[in-house]
Amino acid sequence: MFIQLDNSQVPPGLTGAVLVTAYGIPGYRVAVWSAMTAGALEHPTLLKKLPYLDDLYRHANELRGCSALNDALASLDHAGLAQHSFSENSI
């Protein structure tokens, strides 16, 4: 889920657009990506990119269950996601 984090108790450097899980917890991989890359992006550009990442997470969750993309990335199972994504059942 894509949200705008803007709270007075959050340090200013950590506020802004973020992807969170259904429980409101920032996704680990997206948080790392945001910390390393998003700071170099203008806010409008970040707002354009995050919904695409959110779509990718949602698609993986629909195919393989909760946290599927994080699990695949953690285990480097890129082939597993690709194989399932392009199977006859998902087209």
Backbone as JSON Lines, residues from 0, in Angstrom:
{"i":0,"aa":"M","n":[0.85,-1.16,0.0],"ca":[0.0,0.0,0.0],"c":[0.91,1.24,0.0]}
{"i":1,"aa":"F","n":[0.56,2.2,-0.8],"ca":[1.32,3.43,-0.98],"c":[0.73,4.5,-0.06]}
{"i":2,"aa":"I","n":[1.56,5.07,0.84],"ca":[1.07,6.11,1.74],"c":[2.05,7.28,1.76]}
{"i":3,"aa":"Q","n":[1.59,8.4,2.26],"ca":[2.42,9.58,2.46],"c":[2.7,9.67,3.95]}
{"i":4,"aa":"L","n":[3.93,9.41,4.36],"ca":[4.31,9.45,5.77],"c":[4.66,10.89,6.14]}
{"i":5,"aa":"D","n":[3.84,11.46,6.99],"ca":[4.03,12.85,7.37],"c":[3.54,13.02,8.81]}
{"i":6,"aa":"N","n":[4.45,12.81,9.76],"ca":[4.09,12.86,11.17],"c":[5.14,13.68,11.89]}
{"i":7,"aa":"S","n":[4.74,14.5,12.82],"ca":[5.68,15.37,13.53],"c":[6.66,14.58,14.39]}
{"i":8,"aa":"Q","n":[6.34,13.32,14.73],"ca":[7.23,12.51,15.55],"c":[8.26,11.75,14.72]}
{"i":9,"aa":"V","n":[8.13,11.82,13.4],"ca":[9.08,11.15,12.5],"c":[10.11,12.18,12.06]}
{"i":10,"aa":"P","n":[11.41,11.83,12.12],"ca":[12.43,12.78,11.67],"c":[12.16,13.22,10.22]}
{"i":11,"aa":"P","n":[12.39,14.5,9.91],"ca":[12.09,15.02,8.57],"c":[12.73,14.22,7.43]}
{"i":12,"aa":"G","n":[13.9,13.67,7.64],"ca":[14.55,12.9,6.6],"c":[13.88,11.58,6.3]}
{"i":13,"aa":"L","n":[12.98,11.15,7.16],"ca":[12.29,9.88,6.97],"c":[10.83,10.04,6.55]}
{"i":14,"aa":"T","n":[10.39,11.27,6.36],"ca":[9.02,11.49,5.95],"c":[8.92,11.43,4.42]}
{"i":15,"aa":"G","n":[7.71,11.3,3.93],"ca":[7.49,11.28,2.49],"c":[6.72,10.05,2.08]}
{"i":16,"aa":"A","n":[6.78,9.76,0.8],"ca":[6.06,8.62,0.23],"c":[6.76,7.32,0.6]}
{"i":17,"aa":"V","n":[5.96,6.3,0.94],"ca":[6.51,5.01,1.33],"c":[5.5,3.9,1.02]}
{"i":18,"aa":"L","n":[6.02,2.7,0.78],"ca":[5.17,1.53,0.6],"c":[5.15,0.76,1.91]}
{"i":19,"aa":"V","n":[3.96,0.37,2.34],"ca":[3.82,-0.39,3.57],"c":[3.03,-1.66,3.3]}
{"i":20,"aa":"T","n":[3.18,-2.63,4.19],"ca":[2.42,-3.88,4.09],"c":[0.99,-3.63,4.55]}
{"i":21,"aa":"A","n":[0.17,-4.66,4.48],"ca":[-1.21,-4.55,4.94],"c":[-1.28,-4.23,6.43]}
{"i":22,"aa":"Y","n":[-0.18,-4.45,7.15],"ca":[-0.13,-4.18,8.59],"c":[0.44,-2.79,8.89]}
{"i":23,"aa":"G","n":[0.74,-2.02,7.84],"ca":[1.27,-0.68,8.03],"c":[2.77,-0.62,8.27]}
{"i":24,"aa":"I","n":[3.46,-1.73,8.04],"ca":[4.9,-1.81,8.24],"c":[5.6,-1.62,6.9]}
{"i":25,"aa":"P","n":[6.59,-0.72,6.83],"ca":[7.3,-0.55,5.55],"c":[7.92,-1.86,5.08]}
{"i":26,"aa":"G","n":[7.8,-2.14,3.8],"ca":[8.42,-3.33,3.22],"c":[9.94,-3.2,3.29]}
{"i":27,"aa":"Y","n":[10.63,-4.26,3.68],"ca":[12.07,-4.21,3.89],"c":[12.82,-3.79,2.62]}
{"i":28,"aa":"R","n":[12.6,-4.49,1.53],"ca":[13.35,-4.21,0.3],"c":[13.06,-2.81,-0.23]}
{"i":29,"aa":"V","n":[11.82,-2.38,-0.16],"ca":[11.48,-1.05,-0.63],"c":[12.09,0.01,0.29]}
{"i":30,"aa":"A","n":[12.13,-0.27,1.58],"ca":[12.75,0.68,2.51],"c":[14.24,0.83,2.21]}
{"i":31,"aa":"V","n":[14.9,-0.28,1.91],"ca":[16.33,-0.21,1.54],"c":[16.48,0.56,0.24]}
{"i":32,"aa":"W","n":[15.64,0.25,-0.76],"ca":[15.7,0.96,-2.04],"c":[15.49,2.45,-1.82]}
{"i":33,"aa":"S","n":[14.51,2.79,-1.0],"ca":[14.22,4.2,-0.74],"c":[15.39,4.89,-0.07]}
{"i":34,"aa":"A","n":[16.0,4.24,0.9],"ca":[17.12,4.84,1.61],"c":[18.32,5.05,0.69]}
{"i":35,"aa":"M","n":[18.53,4.13,-0.23],"ca":[19.71,4.2,-1.09],"c":[19.48,5.02,-2.37]}
{"i":36,"aa":"T","n":[18.27,5.01,-2.89],"ca":[18.02,5.61,-4.19],"c":[17.08,6.8,-4.15]}
{"i":37,"aa":"A","n":[16.03,6.68,-3.38],"ca":[14.97,7.68,-3.43],"c":[15.44,9.07,-3.06]}
{"i":38,"aa":"G","n":[16.46,9.18,-2.22],"ca":[16.97,10.49,-1.84],"c":[17.51,11.27,-3.02]}
{"i":39,"aa":"A","n":[17.92,10.56,-4.06],"ca":[18.45,11.22,-5.25],"c":[17.35,11.63,-6.22]}
{"i":40,"aa":"L","n":[16.12,11.23,-5.93],"ca":[14.99,11.51,-6.83],"c":[14.2,12.71,-6.33]}
{"i":41,"aa":"E","n":[13.7,13.48,-7.26],"ca":[12.77,14.56,-6.9],"c":[11.48,13.92,-6.41]}
{"i":42,"aa":"H","n":[10.78,14.59,-5.54],"ca":[9.56,14.04,-4.95],"c":[8.53,13.6,-6.01]}
{"i":43,"aa":"P","n":[8.28,14.4,-7.05],"ca":[7.32,13.95,-8.08],"c":[7.76,12.66,-8.79]}
{"i":44,"aa":"T","n":[9.06,12.51,-9.0],"ca":[9.57,11.29,-9.63],"c":[9.35,10.09,-8.72]}
{"i":45,"aa":"L","n":[9.63,10.27,-7.44],"ca":[9.41,9.19,-6.47],"c":[7.93,8.8,-6.43]}
{"i":46,"aa":"L","n":[7.05,9.79,-6.49],"ca":[5.62,9.51,-6.47],"c":[5.19,8.74,-7.71]}
{"i":47,"aa":"K","n":[5.92,8.87,-8.8],"ca":[5.62,8.11,-10.02],"c":[6.14,6.68,-9.93]}
{"i":48,"aa":"K","n":[7.29,6.47,-9.27],"ca":[7.92,5.16,-9.23],"c":[7.32,4.23,-8.18]}
{"i":49,"aa":"L","n":[6.98,4.74,-7.03],"ca":[6.48,3.88,-5.95],"c":[5.21,3.11,-6.29]}
{"i":50,"aa":"P","n":[4.25,3.69,-6.99],"ca":[3.07,2.89,-7.35],"c":[3.42,1.67,-8.22]}
{"i":51,"aa":"Y","n":[4.44,1.78,-9.07],"ca":[4.85,0.62,-9.87],"c":[5.43,-0.47,-8.98]}
{"i":52,"aa":"L","n":[6.21,-0.08,-7.98],"ca":[6.73,-1.07,-7.03],"c":[5.6,-1.7,-6.24]}
{"i":53,"aa":"D","n":[4.63,-0.88,-5.86],"ca":[3.47,-1.4,-5.14],"c":[2.73,-2.42,-5.99]}
{"i":54,"aa":"D","n":[2.56,-2.13,-7.28],"ca":[1.91,-3.09,-8.18],"c":[2.69,-4.39,-8.25]}
{"i":55,"aa":"L","n":[4.01,-4.31,-8.31],"ca":[4.84,-5.51,-8.36],"c":[4.66,-6.35,-7.1]}
{"i":56,"aa":"Y","n":[4.67,-5.71,-5.94],"ca":[4.45,-6.44,-4.68],"c":[3.07,-7.09,-4.66]}
{"i":57,"aa":"R","n":[2.05,-6.36,-5.07],"ca":[0.69,-6.91,-5.07],"c":[0.57,-8.1,-6.02]}
{"i":58,"aa":"H","n":[1.18,-7.98,-7.19],"ca":[1.14,-9.07,-8.16],"c":[1.81,-10.32,-7.59]}
{"i":59,"aa":"A","n":[2.99,-10.16,-7.0],"ca":[3.7,-11.29,-6.41],"c":[2.88,-11.9,-5.27]}
{"i":60,"aa":"N","n":[2.24,-11.06,-4.46],"ca":[1.41,-11.57,-3.36],"c":[0.23,-12.37,-3.88]}
{"i":61,"aa":"E","n":[-0.38,-11.91,-4.98],"ca":[-1.51,-12.64,-5.56],"c":[-1.06,-13.99,-6.12]}
{"i":62,"aa":"L","n":[0.14,-14.04,-6.69],"ca":[0.63,-15.28,-7.28],"c":[1.14,-16.27,-6.26]}
{"i":63,"aa":"R","n":[1.9,-15.77,-5.28],"ca":[2.63,-16.66,-4.39],"c":[2.33,-16.47,-2.91]}
{"i":64,"aa":"G","n":[1.47,-15.54,-2.55],"ca":[1.13,-15.33,-1.14],"c":[1.88,-14.15,-0.53]}
{"i":65,"aa":"C","n":[1.52,-13.86,0.7],"ca":[2.07,-12.71,1.42],"c":[3.59,-12.74,1.46]}
{"i":66,"aa":"S","n":[4.2,-11.61,1.2],"ca":[5.67,-11.42,1.22],"c":[6.4,-12.24,0.17]}
{"i":67,"aa":"A","n":[5.72,-12.64,-0.88],"ca":[6.34,-13.49,-1.9],"c":[7.53,-12.82,-2.57]}
{"i":68,"aa":"L","n":[7.41,-11.54,-2.88],"ca":[8.51,-10.86,-3.56],"c":[9.72,-10.74,-2.64]}
{"i":69,"aa":"N","n":[9.49,-10.36,-1.39],"ca":[10.61,-10.28,-0.44],"c":[11.26,-11.64,-0.25]}
{"i":70,"aa":"D","n":[10.44,-12.68,-0.14],"ca":[10.99,-14.03,0.03],"c":[11.79,-14.45,-1.19]}
{"i":71,"aa":"A","n":[11.27,-14.16,-2.39],"ca":[11.98,-14.54,-3.62],"c":[13.3,-13.77,-3.74]}
{"i":72,"aa":"L","n":[13.28,-12.49,-3.4],"ca":[14.51,-11.7,-3.46],"c":[15.51,-12.18,-2.41]}
{"i":73,"aa":"A","n":[15.02,-12.52,-1.23],"ca":[15.91,-12.99,-0.17],"c":[16.58,-14.31,-0.54]}
{"i":74,"aa":"S","n":[15.84,-15.17,-1.24],"ca":[16.41,-16.46,-1.61],"c":[16.98,-16.45,-3.02]}
{"i":75,"aa":"L","n":[16.94,-15.27,-3.66],"ca":[17.4,-15.11,-5.04],"c":[16.66,-16.06,-5.98]}
{"i":76,"aa":"D","n":[15.37,-16.26,-5.71],"ca":[14.55,-17.16,-6.52],"c":[13.83,-16.38,-7.62]}
{"i":77,"aa":"H","n":[14.6,-15.65,-8.43],"ca":[14.02,-14.88,-9.51],"c":[13.35,-15.8,-10.53]}
{"i":78,"aa":"A","n":[13.96,-16.94,-10.77],"ca":[13.4,-17.89,-11.75],"c":[12.05,-18.41,-11.27]}
{"i":79,"aa":"G","n":[11.91,-18.63,-9.98],"ca":[10.65,-19.13,-9.44],"c":[9.5,-18.16,-9.68]}
{"i":80,"aa":"L","n":[9.74,-16.88,-9.45],"ca":[8.7,-15.88,-9.71],"c":[8.43,-15.77,-11.2]}
{"i":81,"aa":"A","n":[9.46,-15.74,-12.01],"ca":[9.29,-15.62,-13.45],"c":[8.54,-16.81,-14.03]}
{"i":82,"aa":"Q","n":[8.9,-18.0,-13.58],"ca":[8.26,-19.22,-14.08],"c":[6.77,-19.2,-13.77]}
{"i":83,"aa":"H","n":[6.43,-18.83,-12.55],"ca":[5.03,-18.82,-12.16],"c":[4.27,-17.69,-12.84]}
{"i":84,"aa":"S","n":[4.91,-16.55,-13.03],"ca":[4.26,-15.4,-13.64],"c":[3.83,-15.65,-15.07]}
{"i":85,"aa":"F","n":[4.6,-16.47,-15.78],"ca":[4.32,-16.68,-17.18],"c":[3.77,-18.08,-17.47]}
{"i":86,"aa":"S","n":[3.26,-18.74,-16.44],"ca":[2.66,-20.06,-16.67],"c":[1.32,-19.88,-17.37]}
{"i":87,"aa":"E","n":[0.79,-20.93,-17.93],"ca":[-0.48,-20.87,-18.65],"c":[-1.62,-20.46,-17.72]}
{"i":88,"aa":"N","n":[-1.52,-20.81,-16.45],"ca":[-2.6,-20.5,-15.52],"c":[-2.72,-19.01,-15.21]}
{"i":89,"aa":"S","n":[-1.63,-18.27,-15.37],"ca":[-1.67,-16.87,-14.98],"c":[-1.86,-15.94,-16.17]}
{"i":90,"aa":"I","n":[-1.95,-16.48,-17.37],"ca":[-2.11,-15.61,-18.56],"c":[-3.57,-15.44,-18.85]}
